[in-house]
Amino acid sequence: MKRDTTMLFTTKRLIVVVIVSTVVGLLLSPAMSVAAPINYGDFTGTTVMYLDVTENTNTGDDQPLFGAPTVAGDSIDFDPSGFSASSSGGGAPDLTDGQLTFMIMAQEGKAINNVTFSEAGDASLARSLDTTDDALTSVTSNIFIDILEVHGAPINAINVQGEMTFAPSDGSYTLSEDGSGGATFNTGWTGSFFVDLTGVDGVNGLITKVSVNIDNVLTASSATNSTAFIAKKDFDGVTIATNIPEPTTALLAVSGLLAMACSRRRV
């Protein structure tokens, strides 16, 4: 069935208006209390370390949102239990903004090649059967990575940034569109982000330390006879590191190539 593009445009515009108006209201509210950051400390993986792992919120939400992580191998895992946004009965739109920061440092003899982040959750939308009231939820995640060290030596920070890709529906759900005209809509959702640090412009050498800043936002908005709920249930990060060639190994390799070249010339 072909979607009504006018309704789609209106719905997407409503999402933008909801987010902007909510943020402005929160920033201007003198009564809003800003929660203190929670520092979970340092965690050691197989070939990398996750340092100064900290979560914070810019919207006064109760913390923790992400919760304390666990590290296995070179993966860091969070299991959020209170990271959600909800709205019902046409009340004020709800915006939950969680920020996660940490550094990734390669252990001795290792270098950071690439980093992958992923997350998952669910969303539920509903309305009374005798109404056409709409409801919406959305999830976004902006990721900022600063390359801080090459071969263990500090450099002027080089920034890499991007956004998570979400599915289904790009992480934005409306009852009128995704619910196909029904009274309820429920879905699970996933997000992913991958960055190959070996090909970043301006980096000369093997990367040994980076900082990560992840800004995760959930939003929910309802009408008089509808409800909206979205929650994050899982967040993971995986770092792939490789060996840094020993100077003697590199020298032997060069010597071997020179010897082969000379041998070919004598033939």
LOSE-284845 format. One line per 10 residues: number of its first residue (from 1); their letters; for each residue x, y, z of C-alpha. Coordinates in steps of 0.05 Angstrom, whole numbers, plus 5000, padded with zeros to 4 digits. Example, Ala and Ser with C-alpha at 12.3 -4.5 7.8 and 13.67 -1.06 7.14 Angstrom:
// LOSE-284845
1	AS	5246:4910:5156 ~ 5273:4979:5143;
This chain:
// LOSE-284845
1	MKRDTTMLFT	5000:5000:5000 ~ 5028:5068:4981 ~ 5041:5113:5040 ~ 5011:5183:5044 ~ 5072:5227:5034 ~ 5035:5287:5062 ~ 5021:5251:5127 ~ 5093:5225:5129 ~ 5120:5296:5122 ~ 5073:5322:5175;
11	TKRLIVVVIV	5092:5266:5223 ~ 5167:5276:5214 ~ 5158:5351:5223 ~ 5119:5337:5287 ~ 5178:5296:5313 ~ 5226:5354:5301 ~ 5179:5404:5335 ~ 5170:5358:5395 ~ 5245:5349:5404 ~ 5262:5422:5395;
21	STVVGLLLSP	5207:5447:5441 ~ 5225:5397:5494 ~ 5298:5414:5494 ~ 5285:5489:5496 ~ 5236:5480:5553 ~ 5286:5439:5593 ~ 5342:5489:5581 ~ 5299:5547:5603 ~ 5270:5513:5665 ~ 5304:5541:5728;
31	AMSVAAPINY	5277:5483:5769 ~ 5312:5429:5729 ~ 5364:5393:5770 ~ 5426:5368:5733 ~ 5448:5300:5758 ~ 5521:5290:5774 ~ 5562:5245:5728 ~ 5575:5173:5749 ~ 5646:5149:5739 ~ 5652:5073:5737;
41	GDFTGTTVMY	5728:5073:5732 ~ 5775:5032:5688 ~ 5766:4963:5657 ~ 5819:4918:5628 ~ 5806:4876:5565 ~ 5850:4827:5528 ~ 5887:4877:5484 ~ 5856:4944:5504 ~ 5835:4982:5566 ~ 5771:5022:5575;
51	LDVTENTNTG	5789:5082:5619 ~ 5749:5132:5659 ~ 5682:5103:5638 ~ 5630:5156:5656 ~ 5556:5168:5644 ~ 5518:5233:5649 ~ 5452:5264:5630 ~ 5436:5334:5605 ~ 5361:5331:5619 ~ 5359:5317:5693;
61	DDQPLFGAPT	5338:5244:5686 ~ 5348:5196:5744 ~ 5413:5158:5738 ~ 5441:5108:5724 ~ 5415:5103:5653 ~ 5469:5057:5623 ~ 5491:5025:5688 ~ 5559:4996:5706 ~ 5592:4959:5648 ~ 5625:4891:5643;
71	VAGDSIDFDP	5685:4875:5599 ~ 5698:4808:5566 ~ 5755:4800:5516 ~ 5757:4869:5483 ~ 5681:4880:5488 ~ 5648:4928:5536 ~ 5575:4915:5553 ~ 5521:4956:5586 ~ 5452:4930:5607 ~ 5408:4992:5617;
81	SGFSASSSGG	5348:4983:5663 ~ 5320:5054:5669 ~ 5338:5084:5601 ~ 5268:5100:5573 ~ 5220:5155:5552 ~ 5144:5154:5558 ~ 5084:5198:5548 ~ 5009:5188:5556 ~ 4944:5226:5551 ~ 4974:5284:5513;
91	GAPDLTDGQL	5021:5303:5569 ~ 5087:5337:5559 ~ 5134:5302:5510 ~ 5188:5262:5545 ~ 5261:5266:5525 ~ 5315:5224:5558 ~ 5387:5243:5539 ~ 5443:5198:5563 ~ 5516:5212:5551 ~ 5571:5160:5555;
101	TFMIMAQEGK	5645:5177:5554 ~ 5709:5136:5560 ~ 5778:5126:5531 ~ 5804:5065:5495 ~ 5878:5052:5504 ~ 5915:4996:5469 ~ 5958:4953:5514 ~ 6033:4950:5502 ~ 6051:4924:5433 ~ 5980:4934:5407;
111	AINNVTFSEA	5946:4985:5362 ~ 5872:5002:5353 ~ 5845:4985:5284 ~ 5769:4994:5288 ~ 5712:5003:5336 ~ 5640:4979:5332 ~ 5581:5002:5375 ~ 5512:4971:5377 ~ 5448:4977:5418 ~ 5378:4949:5422;
121	GDASLARSLD	5311:4963:5454 ~ 5236:4963:5443 ~ 5179:5012:5431 ~ 5104:5009:5444 ~ 5049:5056:5417 ~ 4974:5052:5431 ~ 4910:5092:5426 ~ 4836:5084:5442 ~ 4797:5045:5390 ~ 4747:5100:5376;
131	TTDDALTSVT	4799:5155:5362 ~ 4851:5173:5310 ~ 4899:5203:5361 ~ 4972:5191:5342 ~ 5034:5174:5384 ~ 5107:5173:5368 ~ 5175:5151:5393 ~ 5246:5157:5367 ~ 5318:5138:5382 ~ 5382:5174:5360;
141	SNIFIDILEV	5456:5165:5376 ~ 5512:5212:5356 ~ 5583:5187:5366 ~ 5647:5228:5370 ~ 5716:5196:5371 ~ 5781:5235:5382 ~ 5847:5202:5363 ~ 5895:5222:5418 ~ 5958:5180:5410 ~ 5998:5146:5355;
151	HGAPINAINV	6052:5095:5373 ~ 6041:5116:5446 ~ 6058:5190:5433 ~ 6006:5246:5441 ~ 5983:5282:5378 ~ 5936:5340:5365 ~ 5867:5307:5370 ~ 5837:5284:5304 ~ 5761:5278:5306 ~ 5719:5224:5274;
161	QGEMTFAPSD	5643:5228:5282 ~ 5579:5196:5257 ~ 5510:5171:5275 ~ 5483:5102:5291 ~ 5440:5070:5237 ~ 5374:5043:5266 ~ 5325:4991:5242 ~ 5268:4985:5229 ~ 5241:5053:5205 ~ 5307:5089:5219;
171	GSYTLSEDGS	5290:5088:5294 ~ 5229:5133:5287 ~ 5160:5103:5300 ~ 5090:5133:5294 ~ 5026:5096:5307 ~ 4990:5124:5245 ~ 5047:5102:5199 ~ 5080:5041:5229 ~ 5016:5015:5262 ~ 4981:5010:5194;
181	GGATFNTGWT	4918:5043:5223 ~ 4912:4996:5282 ~ 4904:5014:5355 ~ 4972:4987:5377 ~ 5043:4979:5350 ~ 5100:4943:5384 ~ 5170:4932:5357 ~ 5241:4915:5376 ~ 5295:4959:5347 ~ 5371:4957:5337;
191	GSFFVDLTGV	5426:5007:5322 ~ 5497:5000:5297 ~ 5559:5042:5282 ~ 5627:5020:5254 ~ 5689:5062:5243 ~ 5755:5039:5211 ~ 5808:5082:5244 ~ 5865:5057:5201 ~ 5844:5099:5142 ~ 5831:5166:5177;
201	DGVNGLITKV	5862:5225:5142 ~ 5919:5259:5179 ~ 5939:5197:5220 ~ 6011:5176:5207 ~ 6024:5112:5245 ~ 5987:5063:5288 ~ 5934:5089:5336 ~ 5943:5072:5409 ~ 5892:5116:5446 ~ 5825:5147:5430;
211	SVNIDNVLTA	5769:5182:5469 ~ 5695:5165:5457 ~ 5634:5209:5469 ~ 5565:5178:5455 ~ 5502:5220:5460 ~ 5440:5176:5463 ~ 5369:5206:5460 ~ 5301:5174:5467 ~ 5237:5213:5456 ~ 5163:5199:5465;
221	SSATNSTAFI	5101:5240:5451 ~ 5026:5226:5456 ~ 4957:5256:5444 ~ 4896:5258:5489 ~ 4876:5186:5477 ~ 4944:5153:5463 ~ 5008:5129:5497 ~ 5080:5122:5475 ~ 5138:5085:5506 ~ 5210:5069:5484;
231	AKKDFDGVTI	5267:5037:5522 ~ 5340:5019:5512 ~ 5356:4949:5536 ~ 5428:4937:5513 ~ 5490:4975:5492 ~ 5556:4943:5469 ~ 5624:4965:5443 ~ 5677:4922:5410 ~ 5749:4944:5396 ~ 5793:4907:5347;
241	ATNIPEPTTA	5867:4915:5360 ~ 5928:4887:5323 ~ 6001:4876:5340 ~ 6051:4932:5329 ~ 6111:4903:5291 ~ 6175:4901:5332 ~ 6230:4947:5304 ~ 6276:4888:5296 ~ 6222:4849:5259 ~ 6209:4907:5212;
251	LLAVSGLLAM	6285:4914:5200 ~ 6292:4841:5184 ~ 6234:4844:5136 ~ 6266:4903:5099 ~ 6334:4867:5098 ~ 6300:4806:5069 ~ 6268:4846:5013 ~ 6335:4879:4996 ~ 6370:4812:4994 ~ 6317:4785:4947;
261	ACSRRRV	6324:4846:4902 ~ 6400:4838:4898 ~ 6394:4763:4883 ~ 6347:4777:4825 ~ 6396:4827:4796 ~ 6453:4776:4795 ~ 6411:4725:4756;
